[in-house]
Amino acid sequence: MVLVGSHGEIEKDGSNDEVVVDYRGNPVDKSRTGEWLAAELILGCEFSERICVVGISMNLVTYLVRDMHISVAKSATMVTNFMGTLNLLGLLGGLLADAKLSRYVTVAISASITALVSW
């Protein structure tokens, strides 16, 4: 049996049975959790997010050139910097989620920042 301690460490008592617990410490019914639904939802969200980012970046160049009267070269550089920053922030979020915070806290903080910035 595998028991999860209070700080996430795994303790073994010698048997081969595994006890999987949820975030509240209750045993998990494996027949009702997981499977492909969660993966499909994550892939759908990531696909939608990528389409939105590419659309925004293409429209951002046009906006900077036409409305803000910035040269095409400088607009392209600004958008490239924007895209690079987005990709690096994803790596930073993954590092924070794995090393310091939990996944749920990291997603909640990131979603809150996104909501505040886009408002």
MODELLER restraints for C-alpha pairs under 7 A, 6 or more apart:
rsr = mdl.restraints
at = mdl.atoms
rsr.add(forms.Gaussian(group=physical.xy_distance, feature=features.Distance(at['CA:1:A'], at['CA:12:A']), mean=6.01, stdev=0.5))
rsr.add(forms.Gaussian(group=physical.xy_distance, feature=features.Distance(at['CA:1:A'], at['CA:13:A']), mean=5.78, stdev=0.5))
rsr.add(forms.Gaussian(group=physical.xy_distance, feature=features.Distance(at['CA:1:A'], at['CA:14:A']), mean=6.74, stdev=0.5))
rsr.add(forms.Gaussian(group=physical.xy_distance, feature=features.Distance(at['CA:1:A'], at['CA:15:A']), mean=5.06, stdev=0.5))
rsr.add(forms.Gaussian(group=physical.xy_distance, feature=features.Distance(at['CA:1:A'], at['CA:16:A']), mean=5.55, stdev=0.5))
rsr.add(forms.Gaussian(group=physical.xy_distance, feature=features.Distance(at['CA:1:A'], at['CA:17:A']), mean=4.16, stdev=0.5))
rsr.add(forms.Gaussian(group=physical.xy_distance, feature=features.Distance(at['CA:1:A'], at['CA:18:A']), mean=4.75, stdev=0.5))
rsr.add(forms.Gaussian(group=physical.xy_distance, feature=features.Distance(at['CA:1:A'], at['CA:19:A']), mean=6.26, stdev=0.5))
rsr.add(forms.Gaussian(group=physical.xy_distance, feature=features.Distance(at['CA:2:A'], at['CA:10:A']), mean=6.51, stdev=0.5))
rsr.add(forms.Gaussian(group=physical.xy_distance, feature=features.Distance(at['CA:2:A'], at['CA:11:A']), mean=5.79, stdev=0.5))
rsr.add(forms.Gaussian(group=physical.xy_distance, feature=features.Distance(at['CA:2:A'], at['CA:12:A']), mean=4.91, stdev=0.5))
rsr.add(forms.Gaussian(group=physical.xy_distance, feature=features.Distance(at['CA:2:A'], at['CA:13:A']), mean=6.85, stdev=0.5))
rsr.add(forms.Gaussian(group=physical.xy_distance, feature=features.Distance(at['CA:2:A'], at['CA:17:A']), mean=6.73, stdev=0.5))
rsr.add(forms.Gaussian(group=physical.xy_distance, feature=features.Distance(at['CA:2:A'], at['CA:18:A']), mean=4.87, stdev=0.5))
rsr.add(forms.Gaussian(group=physical.xy_distance, feature=features.Distance(at['CA:2:A'], at['CA:19:A']), mean=5.56, stdev=0.5))
rsr.add(forms.Gaussian(group=physical.xy_distance, feature=features.Distance(at['CA:3:A'], at['CA:10:A']), mean=5.85, stdev=0.5))
rsr.add(forms.Gaussian(group=physical.xy_distance, feature=features.Distance(at['CA:3:A'], at['CA:11:A']), mean=5.22, stdev=0.5))
rsr.add(forms.Gaussian(group=physical.xy_distance, feature=features.Distance(at['CA:3:A'], at['CA:12:A']), mean=6.45, stdev=0.5))
rsr.add(forms.Gaussian(group=physical.xy_distance, feature=features.Distance(at['CA:3:A'], at['CA:19:A']), mean=6.22, stdev=0.5))
rsr.add(forms.Gaussian(group=physical.xy_distance, feature=features.Distance(at['CA:4:A'], at['CA:10:A']), mean=4.88, stdev=0.5))
rsr.add(forms.Gaussian(group=physical.xy_distance, feature=features.Distance(at['CA:4:A'], at['CA:11:A']), mean=6.29, stdev=0.5))
rsr.add(forms.Gaussian(group=physical.xy_distance, feature=features.Distance(at['CA:5:A'], at['CA:11:A']), mean=6.96, stdev=0.5))
rsr.add(forms.Gaussian(group=physical.xy_distance, feature=features.Distance(at['CA:19:A'], at['CA:27:A']), mean=6.66, stdev=0.5))
rsr.add(forms.Gaussian(group=physical.xy_distance, feature=features.Distance(at['CA:20:A'], at['CA:27:A']), mean=5.77, stdev=0.5))
rsr.add(forms.Gaussian(group=physical.xy_distance, feature=features.Distance(at['CA:20:A'], at['CA:28:A']), mean=5.78, stdev=0.5))
rsr.add(forms.Gaussian(group=physical.xy_distance, feature=features.Distance(at['CA:21:A'], at['CA:27:A']), mean=4.44, stdev=0.5))
rsr.add(forms.Gaussian(group=physical.xy_distance, feature=features.Distance(at['CA:21:A'], at['CA:28:A']), mean=5.30, stdev=0.5))
rsr.add(forms.Gaussian(group=physical.xy_distance, feature=features.Distance(at['CA:22:A'], at['CA:28:A']), mean=6.03, stdev=0.5))
rsr.add(forms.Gaussian(group=physical.xy_distance, feature=features.Distance(at['CA:57:A'], at['CA:79:A']), mean=6.22, stdev=0.5))
rsr.add(forms.Gaussian(group=physical.xy_distance, feature=features.Distance(at['CA:61:A'], at['CA:75:A']), mean=5.55, stdev=0.5))
rsr.add(forms.Gaussian(group=physical.xy_distance, feature=features.Distance(at['CA:61:A'], at['CA:76:A']), mean=6.16, stdev=0.5))
rsr.add(forms.Gaussian(group=physical.xy_distance, feature=features.Distance(at['CA:61:A'], at['CA:79:A']), mean=6.72, stdev=0.5))
rsr.add(forms.Gaussian(group=physical.xy_distance, feature=features.Distance(at['CA:64:A'], at['CA:70:A']), mean=5.70, stdev=0.5))
rsr.add(forms.Gaussian(group=physical.xy_distance, feature=features.Distance(at['CA:64:A'], at['CA:75:A']), mean=5.93, stdev=0.5))
rsr.add(forms.Gaussian(group=physical.xy_distance, feature=features.Distance(at['CA:65:A'], at['CA:71:A']), mean=5.95, stdev=0.5))
rsr.add(forms.Gaussian(group=physical.xy_distance, feature=features.Distance(at['CA:65:A'], at['CA:72:A']), mean=5.99, stdev=0.5))
rsr.add(forms.Gaussian(group=physical.xy_distance, feature=features.Distance(at['CA:65:A'], at['CA:75:A']), mean=6.62, stdev=0.5))
rsr.add(forms.Gaussian(group=physical.xy_distance, feature=features.Distance(at['CA:93:A'], at['CA:106:A']), mean=6.79, stdev=0.5))
rsr.add(forms.Gaussian(group=physical.xy_distance, feature=features.Distance(at['CA:97:A'], at['CA:103:A']), mean=4.97, stdev=0.5))
rsr.add(forms.Gaussian(group=physical.xy_distance, feature=features.Distance(at['CA:97:A'], at['CA:106:A']), mean=5.68, stdev=0.5))
